[in-house]
Amino acid sequence: MIDGVATPVASLADVLLLTRDAGGPRDGGNVVPLRRAGDRAALVAEVEASLVALPEASRRRWSRVGQSG
């Protein structure tokens, strides 16, 4: 909450997917430290649970990098 107002905040998995999906030349490198933050198994599980709602291109990008690093 901020000043008593419930404020949604992106999860680490959300930030990882947004960064990966941006697809810029530096974005791929930014994903590596994000994947290493916190509980890796929980992060991977959260991302993979979100994949069904994403476009095919996003799912392919995650499949290329999701398990590495």
Backbone bond lengths (Angstrom), bond angles and torsions (degrees), N, CA, C in turn:
res aa  C-N    CA-C-N  psi(-1)  N-CA   C-N-CA  omega(-1)  CA-C   N-CA-C  phi
1 M - - - 1.445 - - 1.531 109.75 -
2 I 1.290 114.15 143.68 1.452 121.42 175.13 1.525 106.59 -123.67
3 D 1.302 115.48 116.94 1.471 120.86 -177.15 1.516 111.72 50.59
4 G 1.335 116.25 41.19 1.459 121.59 177.12 1.517 115.29 79.14
5 V 1.309 117.54 5.05 1.461 120.90 -179.19 1.524 108.65 -108.26
6 A 1.336 115.59 125.26 1.466 119.72 176.07 1.528 108.46 -63.14
7 T 1.316 115.25 124.93 1.459 120.99 -175.79 1.517 109.94 -124.80
8 P 1.335 117.66 116.04 1.462 118.94 178.65 1.525 111.49 -66.00
9 V 1.309 114.95 141.44 1.456 121.57 179.27 1.520 107.80 -129.56
10 A 1.315 116.19 136.79 1.467 120.42 179.45 1.522 109.93 -65.74
11 S 1.321 116.14 137.62 1.460 121.00 175.42 1.525 109.15 -76.87
12 L 1.315 116.42 167.65 1.464 120.57 175.95 1.529 110.28 -58.29
13 A 1.335 116.70 -40.60 1.472 119.95 178.43 1.530 110.56 -61.95
14 D 1.339 117.19 -41.08 1.469 120.39 178.29 1.523 110.92 -62.07
15 V 1.326 116.50 -45.27 1.465 120.56 -179.63 1.526 110.31 -63.27
16 L 1.328 115.89 -41.38 1.462 119.93 178.94 1.529 110.48 -60.50
17 L 1.326 116.86 -48.10 1.464 119.95 -179.17 1.524 111.79 -65.48
18 L 1.325 117.63 -40.94 1.461 119.98 178.42 1.520 111.68 -63.83
19 T 1.325 115.66 -42.31 1.471 120.14 179.50 1.518 110.33 -64.80
20 R 1.312 116.37 -45.35 1.465 120.76 -179.08 1.519 110.40 -64.45
21 D 1.326 116.28 -40.39 1.454 119.97 -176.51 1.527 112.31 -73.20
22 A 1.337 117.45 -22.47 1.462 119.81 178.42 1.522 110.28 -59.86
23 G 1.324 116.66 -37.22 1.454 121.49 171.18 1.516 116.50 70.71
24 G 1.321 117.90 12.14 1.465 119.65 177.81 1.521 111.02 -72.01
25 P 1.321 117.15 167.15 1.464 120.36 -176.41 1.533 113.44 -61.26
26 R 1.318 118.36 -29.07 1.463 120.21 179.98 1.516 112.52 -95.03
27 D 1.333 117.24 -16.32 1.458 120.55 -175.45 1.523 112.90 -63.85
28 G 1.326 117.55 -39.01 1.459 120.24 179.07 1.517 111.96 -59.21
29 G 1.319 116.72 -41.93 1.458 120.40 178.17 1.511 112.87 -68.83
30 N 1.320 117.24 -28.79 1.453 120.87 178.13 1.521 112.56 -70.69
31 V 1.318 117.01 -21.57 1.455 121.26 -178.80 1.536 111.02 -70.38
32 V 1.318 117.33 -33.55 1.466 120.93 -175.73 1.530 112.28 -56.02
33 P 1.336 120.06 -53.91 1.467 118.06 179.57 1.525 112.81 -65.69
34 L 1.325 117.37 -30.27 1.463 119.40 177.76 1.523 110.81 -64.76
35 R 1.340 115.97 -40.12 1.471 119.43 -179.82 1.520 111.50 -66.38
36 R 1.321 117.05 -24.45 1.465 120.78 -176.93 1.526 112.51 -90.35
37 A 1.304 118.13 -6.38 1.464 121.65 -177.76 1.531 110.58 -80.90
38 G 1.312 115.82 137.74 1.457 120.60 173.76 1.513 113.80 67.91
39 D 1.317 114.59 -152.94 1.464 123.32 -177.67 1.525 108.92 -81.07
40 R 1.329 116.49 102.28 1.467 121.78 -173.95 1.526 112.44 -59.10
41 A 1.317 117.27 -44.62 1.472 120.10 -178.35 1.528 110.78 -62.54
42 A 1.319 116.85 -42.17 1.466 120.54 179.15 1.526 110.68 -66.69
43 L 1.327 116.76 -39.48 1.465 120.88 178.99 1.525 110.87 -63.13
44 V 1.321 116.65 -48.17 1.470 120.82 179.31 1.523 109.96 -60.36
45 A 1.330 117.67 -42.72 1.463 121.05 179.16 1.532 110.97 -62.63
46 E 1.324 117.09 -41.87 1.472 120.49 179.73 1.525 111.27 -65.62
47 V 1.319 116.46 -42.71 1.465 119.78 178.42 1.523 109.88 -63.69
48 E 1.302 116.93 -47.61 1.469 119.75 -176.99 1.521 111.76 -64.87
49 A 1.328 118.05 -31.31 1.463 120.62 175.70 1.529 111.32 -67.67
50 S 1.323 116.67 -27.35 1.469 121.58 -179.63 1.522 112.92 -83.69
51 L 1.309 117.44 -17.14 1.467 120.86 -172.77 1.516 113.67 -61.38
52 V 1.314 118.26 -31.55 1.467 120.20 -176.33 1.524 111.99 -61.16
53 A 1.332 117.08 -26.31 1.464 120.91 -178.52 1.529 112.83 -89.60
54 L 1.306 117.24 -1.19 1.462 121.09 -175.09 1.522 111.83 -100.62
55 P 1.329 116.47 157.94 1.470 119.90 176.44 1.530 111.08 -62.37
56 E 1.310 115.27 156.70 1.470 121.55 -179.50 1.525 112.12 -54.52
57 A 1.312 117.51 -41.35 1.468 120.44 -179.27 1.527 110.83 -60.39
58 S 1.309 117.31 -38.69 1.466 120.76 178.30 1.521 111.05 -66.74
59 R 1.306 116.51 -40.65 1.475 119.94 178.43 1.520 110.84 -63.84
60 R 1.337 117.08 -39.31 1.467 120.27 178.10 1.521 111.01 -64.59
61 R 1.343 116.66 -43.32 1.465 119.35 179.22 1.523 110.80 -60.29
62 W 1.322 117.15 -43.02 1.463 119.32 178.89 1.524 110.38 -64.80
63 S 1.317 117.78 -39.93 1.474 119.18 -178.43 1.522 111.34 -63.44
64 R 1.344 117.11 -28.53 1.468 119.97 178.49 1.524 111.95 -75.46
65 V 1.316 117.99 -31.86 1.472 119.60 -174.22 1.521 114.13 -119.59
66 G 1.310 117.94 -13.92 1.451 121.23 -170.68 1.502 116.54 -58.57
67 Q 1.291 118.09 -35.26 1.457 120.19 -175.83 1.514 113.01 -99.37
68 S 1.329 117.93 -7.18 1.457 119.56 179.98 1.518 110.59 -90.65
69 G 1.334 116.24 166.66 1.447 120.91 175.44 1.429 111.78 80.65
